């Protein structure tokens, strides 16, 4: 994980952008760094210290500024130290102390509001494409798969007892989830209640539960093999709803996350009264400054987790969007070539059978991406955050690469 603050990185990027002759605009930097639509907004947020770019974004920005990622990081680290030294210097006069504390109070309040806004935007963007991929690809595939009789028992993805969940490769985790989905399809085809007939969100919740909480050959929970915790709150965040209710949508998840990113604001509530006063005593000033410093520390401590969360949501959105466009098209082509119902597995032919397996893998990838515990990134300690970030990165890379190789 990085050793620089988001504020420092933003200042360095802004200075290098403006130092170009002629000065580069935020729109130009976003285009050269291969940001998509609305990239200038992302660059603006980076320069204001609201978010810090992930590794792949940082490398693209460095290239656009004719720097190496190492140079950009080093300058940001140097600036972080200088900013910390400046922050530690306190004005001598009480009047100046009051003005500085007011400025810092206003800054942290604005940053909390911006974080909440950014979280909502990214969460809602993910939810939108997730719902499309869920309904147009996942549930449509399940509906078609249930109409095929005699599909083979899925291969067991793991035969050993795992030492730790994070130590299991993403490929095995995805295979485990695909196997769970396949088992649920077989059960639904035999008259179980997990099929799409029970309703869209509820059906998705049922199949997600089958993938996450089914068992491997060892009896270990497949959710254990996933390497990421899949809580009810996370499923609500990602559009699948709680496992019990079968789908509550994004609302609960947005409230969960925005409440977490806004948590430092609570540290300012008790001191807010003093900010509005034109005059305050030295004791009141000391109290307010302590509250502001507590809130600033909370924001700084959660910055890496916040940046990781936004990066994950951004990448997961791109993966879901690819499935919603290309996956649904590929699925429709497969459907058009299927024999009429009732369909037997042998009647699909070799190509049709292989395509069934391909789509099952894509479905497993979707569940793997959709079950990432995004909210846990905000509260993880540095060491745990590093491990989580590596495991999530592996899952996202594998899912993206696998899906694109299939559809």
N, C-alpha and C positions, 0 to 999 in steps of 0.2 A: 504494500500500500504506500501511498505517497507521503512525503514529509514536508509538504508545503500547504499553505492555506489556500482556500478558494479565492480569497480576496487578493492574495499576492499573485497567484497565477493570472487572475483577471487583469491586474494592473500591468503585468509584464506583456501579456498578449496585446492589450490596448496600446501600449507604448510602441511596440514593434509594428503594429498595424499603421499607426499614425506617422511613424518615422519613415515610411516608404515615400518615395518621390515619383508621382504625387501620392498623397496619403490614400491608403486603401480604405474603402468603406466597409462597414460590417457586412453588407450584402455581397461584396466582392470576396471578402475573406470566407464567408459561408460557402459561396460557390466553389472557390478553389479548394476548400477543405471537404468538398463533396457532401455538404449537408443537403437535405432534401427541401421540400417546400417549408417555408417559414424558418429557414436556417439563420437568417439575420436575427431573429428573436433569440435563438439559442446562443449566438455569439454575444448578443447584448447581455444576456443573463450571465454568461461566463465572465465577461469583462466587469460586470458589477459585483462579482464575487458570490452570486447566488448559487451557482453550481460549478463544479469542476469537471473538465472533460475526462472520460474514461481513456484507457490506453490507446484504443484504435482511433478515437477522436483527437486525442492529444497529438498522436503521430501525424495525422492529416493536417492539423493546424500548424504544427511545426514546419512541415514541408511547404505549406502555403506561405509561411513567413520566412522561408529559406533558412531554416534552422534545423538542427537535429532534435529529437525528443529529449536527449540528454541535456543539451544546452538549455532548452526551455525549462526543464525540471530544475536544473541547477540555479538558474536565475530566479525562479519562483521560490526556491528554498532560501536563497540569499535575501530576497525581499521579505520573506516570512520573518526572518530574524530581525531585520531592521524595523519592520512594523511592530513587532513585539516590544522592541526597545523603546519605540516612540510611545506606545500605549502605556508603558510603565512610568512615563514622565507625567507628573501631576502639576497643574498650574499652582502658583503660590497663592494668589488672591482667591478668596471665597467666591467672589462674583464670577471669576473666570472658571473656577471649578464647577459652578452651577451651570454655566453655559455649555461646558464640555460634557457634563453628565446628561443634560437635556439632549444634546446632539446624539450621544451614544444611545440614549433611550429611544429616540425617534428612529435611529438606524436599525436597532434590533427589532423594534416593532414592525417596521417596514419589511424587514427580511423575513420575519415570521409570516406575514401576510403573503409575501411573494412565494415562499416555500409551499404554503397551502395551495396557492393558485397553480403552481407548477405541478404539484402532486395530483390535483384534480384533473388538470389537462392531460397528463400522461396516463392516469388511471382510466379516464373516460375514453381516451383514444384506444387503449388496449381493449377495454370492454366492448367497444363498438366492433372492432374487427374480430375479436374472440367470438362474439355472438354469431357473426356471419359464418365463421369457420365451423363453429359448433353445429349450427342449424343446416347449413348448405353442404358441409362435407361430412362431419363426424356422424350426425344422426342420419343423414341420407345413406351413408355407407352401412351403418348398422341396420337400417331398414332393408337394404338390398341383401346384406349378409344373412339376415334372418330367413330370407326366402330361399336360401341354398341349403339343401339337405345333404348330410354326409360329409361336411367339411372335417378334415382331420383334426385330431387333438393337437393343440399347439405344443411346440417343443418347450421343454423346461429350460429356462434361461440360465439357471444357476444350481449347481449340485453341491457346492461346498458351503460351510458355515462361514459367513463373512466376519472378519475381524472388526471391521467398522464399516458403516454405511458409506462414508466418504471415500473409502478405498476401493469401491466397486466401480468399474468403468461405466461411463454413460451408456455405452452400447448395451450392456447387460441390464441396466436399469430400464432402458426403453423396451428391451425385449420382455422384461418382466411385466411391464405395463401392458404391452401388446397381448401377452398371454392372458392377463387378467380380463382384458376386453373380450378376447376370443372365447374364454370360458363363459362370460356373461352372455355373449351372443348365442352360444350353444344352449345355455339354460333357457334363454328367452324363446329360442326356436322350439324347445321341447315343452313350452307352455308356462315358463316362468314369468315373473312380473317385471323383469328388467327391461323389457322391450320398449320401442318407441311408442307403442300404443298407450303407455301410461302418461304421455305428455312430454313435450320438448325438454324443458328445463329439468323436470323430474327424471326423465330418462337419462339425460346427460349426467345428472347426479348419481344415478344408479350405476352407470357404467364407469364413472370416475371412481366411485367407491370400490367397484370390483377390481379396478386396476391398482388402486392404492392400498387396499386392505385385503386383497386376495393373498393366497399363500403360494410360495415357491415349493419345490419338491422337498426342501428341508423342513417345511412348516414355518419358516420365518416369514413375517409379513412382507409383502411386496413394497409397502410403504417404507419399510426399513431399508430395502434395497435401493430406494430412490435417492437416498443421500440428502433429501430435504424434507422438512416437516410439512405435512399437509393438514393444516388445521381448518376447522369450519370457517373461521374468519377469513382465512386466505382464499378458500373456495368462493366465499361471498364476494371478496374483492375481485376475483378473476372471472366473475360472471357465472360460475357454476352453482352458486348458492351453497347452503350448508348440506352436508351429506344426508341429514335427516329430512330436511324440508325439500331437498331436491331443486333448489334454485331461488335465491333471494335477489339476485342481480347485484349491481355495483353499489347501490346506495349504502349498505352497511359497511362495505369495504372502504369507500371514500371517507366516510365518517371516521372509521378506524384509523386510517393513515393520516388524514388531515389533523385529527386530534393528537397524533403522535408527533407530527412535525411542528405543531403549534405549541407543544408542551413547554418550551422555554418561556413563553409569554406568561405562564402562571407565576414565574419568578418575579415578574414586574407588577403584578396586580396589587400587591400590598403597598408598593411604593408609588403607584400611579397618582395618588392624591397629591403628593409633594411636587410632582412634575408640573402640575397646573398652577402652583403657587408662584407669585411673582417674587416673594421673598421667602427664604427658609433659613433655619438656623444651621450652624455647623454640624450639629448632631443629626439633623434631618438630611443634610447633604451626604454625610457619611453613610447613612442608612440606604439612601437611594443609590449611591454609587456601588455599594456592596450588592444590592439587588441587580443592578445592571451588569455588573461583572459576573454574577452567577449566571444570568441569562446568556451573556456572551460566551461563557465557558461551556454552557450546555449546547449552544449552537455549534461551537467549534468541535466539541467532542462528537456530535452527531453528523458532522459534515461528510465524513467519508462514507458512513452508512447511507446517508441521503443521496450522495452522488452515485453510489453503487445501485441503490434502488431505482433511481431515474434511468440509469444506463440499462439495467435489466428490463425495465418496462419498455424502454425504447426499442431494444433488440427483440424482445418478445413480441411486440406489436408488429415489427417487420416480418417476423416468421409467420404469425397468424395471418397477416395480410397476404403473404405469398400463397398460403394454403387457400384462403378465401377466394383468390383469383384463379391461380393455376391448378390447385388441387381439385376444386369443384369442376373445372373444365375437364380434367383428366378423368374424374369419376363419372361424369356424364357420358364421355366417350366409351368407357367400360360398360356402363349400364346399357347403352344402345346396342352393344354387341352380345349381351347376355341372352341365353335361350328363354323362351316363355316359361312362366310358372306353371306347375311346380318345377323348381330347378334342382337338378342333382349335381353333386360336385363333379362327377365324371363328365357330365355334359358341358362343363365350362371349357374343356380343353386345356392343354398345358399353359398357353398364353393367358387365358382367363384365370386359371388357378394362381399363377405367379402374380397377376395383377391384384387378386384378392389379398395375397400375402403382403404385397407392397402397400396397399391401402391400410392394412392392419398395422403395419409399421408406422405409417404416417399418423394414424390415430394414437398410437403409443407415444409418439413424439409430441403430439398436441397435449396429451395428459401430462407428460413430463414437464413441458414448458408451463402449462397452466397451473401446476401444483407447486411451483416454486414459492417458498414462503417469503414473499417480498418484504412484508412488514418486519420480519425478524432482523433484516439488515440494519434497520434504524436503531435497534437497541443492542446489537452485538458488541462485545468487547473487541479491541483491535485484533488479538490473535484469532478469536473465533470468526471475526469478519474476514480475515485473510483466507481462512479455510473455506468458509461459505462462498466467498467470491470465486475461488478457484473451482469449486464443485459446480457452482451455477454456470460459470463460464464454459466449463466442459460440456454441461448439458445443453446450453444454448448453441454452442458450436456444432456439437454432434447432431442435434435436431435440425438445425438449419442446413447443414451439409447433406444429411440423409434425405430430408424432404426434397431438396432441390435435385438430388440425384434420381429421385423417383418420379416427381411430377414436373 
